[in-house]
Amino acid sequence: MEKILIVDDEREIVELLEDFLDQQGYSIAKAYSKKEALEQVEKFLPSLVLLDIKLPDGGGLDILQDIKDTHPEMEVIMITGLADKEIALESIRRGAADYICKPIDLNYLLTSVLSRVLSAYKGD
């Protein structure tokens, strides 16, 4: 079973994504801050992280960089309420696999998640 870590300070978003992805058969862990996110990355060792850009104790781009420095194989999809082209480009430059704006289109999210899982199996 693939493991996904959901990181967002908005509990409603986390619960929505958790319910949706759990129904798709994924194992889910949650974090609501930078500190919790980095702890869960080490403890849960997800294959994919859904990461909000803005958290109360740190920026998502910094967390993305920390994840990629320690676990370069770990896939990260950035989630944000801000449709900012520069942040999107910076996210991709730092290794994010995708950049999804809120409100989240669950069909698009599932397509993005599935493509990350399939590429991991193919060794891409």
Buried (B, 14 or more C-beta within 10 A) or exposed (E): EBBBBBBBBBEEBBEBBBEBBEEBEBBBBBBBBBBBBBEBBEEBEBBBBBBBBBBEEBBBBEBBBBBBEEBEEBBBBBBBBEEBEEBBEBBEEBBBBBBBBBEBEEEEBEEBBEBBBEEBEEEE
